[in-house]
């Protein structure tokens, strides 16, 4: 058995104070605070210090404009010259949203802990790839469901991955 690779975490080289914005999708996730605590730990680990303030949204929709905490965080960052930190880049849903947040807070004032740099170029490329991946996932899901429906119509059912015979989706 080979040696396990040691995971190394490099601190983000940013000396300015930062504001953390974090988001979870459901009330249950918000109440459990597990995902919220994880996002705080990620930010503290990568930034090497605590945020000056934390803003939180519980929101599962597709319009980040509805995330009041995000826009309050952006305003505070602009007012006090803080950096806006988002622990996980998957909190954004599209290139357009990521760039809208970048434009709102200002160049060099947005950090995603899981991206090497959060400039316009990197954000555009990364989210364009993720958007394409999400589109392909939806297409593949539709194709797979259509195939299962065909199997039900022609054969009366199908065997699941677990080997269970199913007669409906």
C-alpha positions, -999 to 999 in steps of 0.1 A, spaced: 0 0 0 14 34 -10 18 64 12 -11 87 16 -6 121 1 -6 149 26 -31 176 17 -15 211 20 -36 242 23 -20 275 13 -32 307 30 -46 333 7 -22 362 6 -46 389 17 -39 412 46 -71 433 44 -100 424 67 -127 404 52 -165 398 53 -178 363 49 -209 355 29 -223 321 32 -254 304 18 -273 272 23 -303 261 2 -329 249 28 -343 258 62 -332 224 75 -296 231 64 -298 265 80 -311 250 113 -285 223 114 -257 249 108 -234 221 96 -229 236 61 -227 271 75 -201 261 101 -181 243 73 -181 275 52 -168 295 81 -141 270 88 -131 270 51 -128 308 51 -109 309 84 -85 282 71 -77 298 38 -77 334 51 -57 326 82 -80 348 104 -116 354 114 -140 375 94 -149 409 107 -185 401 100 -206 372 86 -236 374 65 -258 344 59 -286 336 34 -309 305 34 -320 305 -2 -325 279 -29 -338 300 -58 -320 310 -89 -318 347 -84 -290 359 -61 -307 393 -61 -330 377 -35 -300 370 -11 -303 401 11 -272 390 32 -250 390 1 -259 425 -9 -255 437 27 -221 421 27 -212 438 -6 -223 472 7 -202 468 39 -171 458 18 -174 488 -3 -180 511 26 -151 498 47 -127 486 20 -131 450 31 -127 419 10 -157 398 3 -149 361 9 -171 332 -3 -159 299 9 -174 278 -19 -177 290 -55 -208 267 -60 -228 293 -41 -230 311 -74 -252 296 -101 -239 312 -133 -212 332 -150 -236 362 -150 -241 360 -113 -205 356 -104 -196 386 -126 -224 406 -112 -211 401 -77 -175 409 -89 -187 441 -105 -208 451 -74 -180 446 -49 -152 457 -71 -121 442 -88 -96 426 -63 -122 426 -35 -138 392 -41 -122 359 -30 -135 324 -35 -115 301 -12 -117 272 -37 -105 291 -67 -68 301 -73 -78 336 -83 -111 354 -85 -105 377 -113 -129 382 -143 -110 358 -165 -110 329 -141 -146 334 -131 -157 335 -167 -139 303 -176 -148 284 -145 -185 292 -145 -188 287 -182 -174 252 -177 -197 245 -147 -228 258 -166 -220 236 -195 -215 206 -172 -249 214 -155 -266 216 -189 -251 183 -200 -262 167 -167 -298 178 -173 -297 165 -208 -283 131 -197 -309 128 -170 -337 134 -195 -322 108 -218 -319 83 -190 -355 89 -178 -368 85 -214 -349 52 -216 -364 40 -184 -399 50 -195 -393 31 -228 -382 0 -208 -413 2 -187 -436 6 -217 -419 -23 -237 -409 -47 -210 -431 -38 -180 -401 -26 -159 -364 -25 -155 -337 -36 -131 -322 -8 -109 -285 -5 -102 -292 -23 -69 -307 -52 -89 -343 -45 -78 -369 -49 -105 -389 -16 -109 -422 -11 -127 -423 26 -123 -399 56 -119 
